[in-house]
Amino acid sequence: GGWFATLLDSAVGCAIHTTLPAGKAYTTLELKVNMVRALTDGVPLVRAEGKVIHAGRQVATAEGRIVGPDGKLYAHATTTCLIFDQPIGAKPA
């Protein structure tokens, strides 16, 4: 489950990141993961997809999916992220 959550958090976070201008950053406020199929070593490759649902001034939401090469769904997730000012050149915490 942790592997699914990590991969999906990255996919949805990257989707939200693409909407941010310079000087803005984000952090995950909430992540909801649904695992619908076991992932075994018999599956050679999976793809994580992230799609923005809403990107506002302070909050953004996105959804993500993990799918196999045959199109089968293995897990899906939704996230809510907080958007905040990150001064240009500042190092993330």
C-alpha positions as MATLAB code, in Angstrom:
seq = 'GGWFATLLDSAVGCAIHTTLPAGKAYTTLELKVNMVRALTDGVPLVRAEGKVIHAGRQVATAEGRIVGPDGKLYAHATTTCLIFDQPIGAKPA';
ca = [
       0.000    0.000    0.000;
       2.824    2.413    0.770;
       4.264    1.911   -2.704;
       0.925    2.776   -4.334;
       0.556    5.836   -2.084;
       4.065    7.101   -2.823;
       3.713    6.700   -6.577;
       0.264    8.293   -6.653;
       1.296   11.181   -4.386;
       4.137   11.914   -6.816;
       1.862   11.736   -9.877;
      -0.846   14.030   -8.495;
       1.734   16.394   -6.980;
       3.536   16.724  -10.320;
       0.209   17.462  -12.021;
      -0.459   20.297   -9.582;
       3.123   21.537   -9.843;
       2.631   22.117  -13.584;
       0.005   24.788  -12.798;
       2.201   26.849  -10.462;
       4.048   29.998  -11.467;
       7.573   30.761  -10.247;
       7.587   31.641   -6.575;
       4.779   29.234   -5.632;
       5.113   25.810   -3.999;
       2.723   23.150   -2.712;
       2.400   20.478   -0.079;
      -0.039   17.606    0.285;
      -2.880   18.270    2.741;
      -4.779   15.057    2.081;
      -4.272   11.903    0.015;
      -6.940    9.210   -0.453;
      -5.762    5.988   -2.105;
      -7.949    3.128   -3.340;
      -6.213   -0.135   -4.209;
      -8.358   -2.199   -6.573;
      -5.994   -4.929   -7.769;
      -2.870   -6.601   -6.407;
       0.363   -5.731   -8.169;
       2.631   -8.764   -8.576;
       6.032   -9.302  -10.147;
       4.159  -10.750  -13.136;
       3.261   -7.200  -14.211;
       6.317   -5.914  -16.104;
       5.478   -2.212  -16.059;
       2.928    0.237  -14.675;
       2.175    3.856  -15.487;
       1.128    6.548  -13.012;
      -1.072    9.321  -14.381;
      -2.005   12.572  -12.669;
      -4.709   15.044  -13.697;
      -5.584   18.396  -12.122;
      -9.218   18.755  -11.099;
      -9.008   22.324   -9.739;
      -6.147   24.767   -9.210;
      -7.077   27.784   -7.140;
      -5.048   30.488   -5.413;
      -4.482   28.533   -2.172;
      -5.833   25.027   -2.757;
      -5.564   22.578   -5.642;
      -7.061   19.127   -6.161;
      -6.026   16.328   -8.496;
      -6.700   12.691   -9.246;
      -4.337    9.920  -10.231;
      -4.328    6.357  -11.513;
      -1.879    3.480  -11.710;
      -2.512    1.341  -14.786;
      -0.789   -1.682  -16.242;
       0.373   -2.202  -19.842;
      -2.966   -3.869  -20.644;
      -4.921   -0.859  -19.340;
      -5.999   -2.570  -16.103;
      -6.467   -0.238  -13.146;
      -4.427   -1.145  -10.047;
      -5.042    1.882   -7.824;
      -6.454    5.394   -7.944;
      -6.242    8.430   -5.686;
      -7.353   11.987   -5.054;
      -5.398   14.723   -3.335;
      -5.844   18.176   -1.893;
      -2.759   20.379   -1.851;
      -2.008   23.687   -0.172;
      -0.412   26.309   -2.419;
       1.878   28.865   -0.797;
       4.549   31.462   -1.600;
       8.081   30.126   -2.007;
      10.524   32.981   -2.561;
      12.623   32.411   -5.670;
      16.003   31.022   -4.699;
      14.794   29.809   -1.287;
      15.578   26.213   -0.392;
      12.565   23.983    0.402;
      12.195   22.878    4.019;
];
